[in-house]
Amino acid sequence: MSHIYITGHRNPDTDTIASAIGYAELKSRLDPENVYAPARLGEVNAQTRWALEKSGAEEPKLLKHIMLRVKDVMSTDISIVHQNDPLRNVGLAMAKRTISQVPIVDDDGVLVGIVSERSLARMYIRESREPSTFASTPVSVGSMVEVLEGELLAGEDGETSGRLWVISMSVDSMGKSIEPGDVVVIGDRRKGQRRAIELGAGILVVSNGVRPEDEVLRLAEEKGTAVVLSPLDSYVTSRMIQLSVPCWEVMSEDPLTVSPDELIADITNDVMAVHYRAAVTVDDDKRPLGIVTRTDLLNPEPRKVLLVDHAERGQSVPGVEQAEVVEILDHHHVGNIETKVPIRATFDPVGSTATLIVERYRASGVEPSAPSARMLLSAILSDTVIFNSVTTTERDREVVRYLEEVLDLDAKEFGMEMFEASSDVSDLSAEEIIGRDQKEYALGDAGSMSISQIETVGTGLLERQEEMLDALEKLRAKNGYLFAALMVTDIISQGTELLCAGDCAPIERVFDAKARDGVIDLPGVMSRKKQVAPKLLAAF
């Protein structure tokens, strides 16, 4: 099951948010095999906030970027072993799940180490060249019984720190090597068993599942030797006893840890640097959540995103060039988003992306839920400025008529209520007004431009003209724009006063109008998408 984010452009407007919500609902109902999640790339503006509250729709979650994070690639199917558990538990976990690393925790579940296949292999190589001993890591009788899946026949649970012997020598020569407290593995050899006990063996392990005679067990009780019955042969028994040591003996302490939200680009070098080639993903309390390995970082599957209401890389989610764009649904010009494989892309000249989405609902025989329907209606009325924009098409009007029937309301009354509720920006700073619906456009060798727009009821905002121009100049200087403009569009008079900072000559030339104190009067101009941006882009 894929997780696909549906998102509009940065500085989201009502069409962007509504389209993400409405299309996510439709795609989820038509394609339940995948998860479609609406997302936003910034804070919603006052108009969109009104629409969300009026509709009862849930505000999409903020998506800061679409770059791969640790939690996108990590494995959560992990085994966790306690630091005092026998090392055999780690080996079993690795074999059962075909994994190469096992996190080790303490009594509180807090990560204290990691054991890797390499650590186990190094232990075996070391033990094959040196006498096997538990001097540095005493091993308990109980752990031996557990690891061997054996039986304690005599003595009590305790620890030994002696050496490990597998008896293949004669009884007479045993005394030359075995010392008190050692662990002795021996088969069905009664004299050898007695001799090991007499020499003070701490633990006598009888292999092949052959129970020793009662006489031997009585002698063991007298001498304080624990007797363990192993169902395995002598060689395998000895190797398994080595896995009776606690995990902390072999684990790497202070393992590399990462947060699930870290970018994989930021952790790759660290993972490659540690010998176990992995990092343990932990929560805020340092409890393991998963493991990310070197293999996970090689050619990982990118995150998936579906773009609505835009197709410009500069307007899209940060990291979009690293993501898999699965579809584009837009009503603007074809932008500069690049994809590695063919995708479904729609650029349809209607007044709102929401119109395209409602048409797809109807074509699929699916009716939008009331919250989605209200959001989609808000978007169409917003983008077409209640049908006053030149971008309005008969398809927009038809979709609105359909939504009026679904919601049983009057669309124009609904639209006027929305604009009146959101046109008061007296409590917003100039920077907030300019940034709430700002779009950046590439101009080739000439650089780039910024055009913001705000719909108002009346011209009261122009009283803050000087403040707006100062904020536009700061925005232009910060981003290196050729110019930064703000369209103050009055839905009552159906015209725009365009404020401009920077090199405004291209605007004057395109619209054959002179700026007066940084303001260009554009009567009848309502649409940035159709009446302003295309003309300016064509000029370059």
Secondary structure, 3 states (H helix, E strand, C coil): CCEEEEECCCCCCHHHHHHHHHHHHHHHHHCCCCEEEEEECCCCCHHHHHHHHHHCCCCCEECCCCCCEHHHHCECCCCCEECCCEHHHHHHHHHHHCCCEEEEECCCCCEEEEEEHHHHHHHHHHHHHCCCECCCCCEEHHHHHHHHCCEEEECCCCEECCEEEECCCCCCCHHHCCCCCCEEEECCCHHHHHHHHHCCCCEEEECCCCCCCHHHHHHHHHHCCEEEECCCCHHHHHHHHHCCCEHHHCCEECCCEECCCCEHHHHHHHHHHCCCCEEEEECCCCCEEEEEEHHHHCCCCCCEEEEECCCCHHHCCCCHHHCEEEEEEECCCCCCCCCCCCCEEEECCCCCHHHHHHHHHHHCCCCCCHHHHHHHHHHHHHHCCCCCCCCCCHHHHHHHHHHHHHHCCCHHHHHHHHHHHHCCCCCCCHHHHHHCCEEEEECHHHCEEEEEEEEECCCHHHHHHHHHHHHHHHHHHHHCCCEEEEEEEECCCCEEEEEEEECCHHHHHHHCCCCECCEEEEECCCCHHHHHHHHHHHCC
